[in-house]
Amino acid sequence: MTATHKVKTADQNTIGFLVDGVFYSIYYIRQNIAYISNLYLDENGMPASGTKLPELDYKKHIIDQTYHKLVKENPFVRDVQEELSEWKSDRLHQVLQLEGTRQVGKTTELLKFAYQNYEFVIYVNLAEDNFDFEEIIQYGATILEFEKYCMRAGLPPFVNDNRTILILDEIQLNRRVYNAIRTMRRTVACDIVVTGSYLGRILQDKGFFLPAGTIRCCTMFPLSFMEFCRVFGAEETLKTIDLSGQSDASMYEELSELYALYCRIGGYPEVVRKYIESKDIGKCYDVIGKLLGTFQDESRNYFSSEREVEIFDVVYRQALQEMCSEKRGTGKNTVERITSLAKASTELLVNKNEVSAAVVWLKYTGILGMCSLAVNGDMREIVPDRRIYYADCGIASYLAEKYVVDRTAVTGLLAETFVYNELHRLFKVPYTKCKVKEDEVCFSVYEQYELDFMVADKDNVIYGIEVKAKDGNPKSLKVFVDRRLVDRGIVAKPSRGGHGELFDTIPIYTVGCRFPYDKSFAR
């Protein structure tokens, strides 16, 4: 191994060397001096070279170059970057907890943000930590302990101010570190982010203590349709297209094609990259299959018995059958219906509590989303978790290809899945940007009429939304409008949109990003 450059900070302090293209701190090099051919320890015990090495600025040549490499490998521009910037500028200086299911891009986006906005990045993956980060906690999480950790891990020196960001990845694997968040926030001045998969479920377990007031939560999802359009250069079209069909026909055609593609492959970054590379839906499904296999394998690590694993696998498949089934009446809740389906499809004897545990796991890990019921069209009377949707169209489409016999149900299933997820995101933004009220999107049943979705905006205007995968008579929406259970009726379907006497029709792909919709009529 050969040192090629001496690395200095902006204030001209030497903090390490570039060895075969990799940065190593002075302390790390001192411990491994025998392996670097052109360095030795001088009389003060500091690394030195027999010939003068060129110097590099750490921020410009290490941090900035790492950022550009990350962007080149991961070029998608994600909305979470704006929320990260707002968190950084927030005077409350809270620890950021970034949540989201596996493979949505949490670590990638965090590192892009860190290397763009900080001079010193301390990234610790608790799943692969060989330098005992927990020792910092054991000895009080003092600044000295952080400095010692950075030394033994070969990281740049720990600079205890806002030039430094500490990222703790896979935080769900170490409850002791998680429970020390408040202590770390109190003892160090740098910015702190914790992230990991399955946080929504794991943090419910005994032994994890939520540091109320210290944490600011942020949730990442697969690419939204807006982000998806951004990848393909159609974001501005989506933002500006007329909802009543008055824009150029080519604009609707472009977005309709992207919508159809999104319903097939969804928004997981790796899947979208595979499509860009191959233009092959089958290869995209291969990626989704591997992603789901990883999720299933990791989920099993959190179950205590083989029976729980078996029930989980059954429920995982039967959730799709429940989505495809006739849902009118809602005499049974989601768990009851899946329990019945599971009993019918397997010789395994299952009960409601066991199925409920599997459904809750799928919910908290971000694979399934839950839709609440507004009883008789009254959004003041909500029954939570009465309907399920997969949290990504690509997953629903992949599973439908494998398990659904009735292909006529798939188009409608994917359309509803798309609308649910686009509306669901409206509730998961910072309060200052929230366009909706209540806690979650809901559906409703009034007498024998079922309305797909209800959402209230910040002005307390209640929107009734009926989803149509193709032309059809929105009978339920008409009833809800006539009975004044909703203030505005909206039909979301693959069309150019248009105005009606009782309700408006909008292009289905605008249902989330353009809410609340242009107010074209009033009742």
PyMOL commands that set and color helices and strands:
alter all, ss='L'
color gray80, all
select helices_A, chain A and resi 26-31+33-35+58-73+80-89+106-117+134-138+143-152+171-173+175-179+181-187+199-202+225-231+235-240+249-265+269-278+281-300+306-324+334-345+352-364+393-403+408-425+431-433+475-482+508-510
alter helices_A, ss='H'
color red, helices_A
select strands_A, chain A and resi 3-8+14-19+22-25+39-41+47-49+55-57+95-99+120-125+164-169+191-195+215-219+368-375+382-390+442-446+449-456+462-467+488-493+503-507
alter strands_A, ss='S'
color yellow, strands_A
deselect
rebuild
show_as cartoon
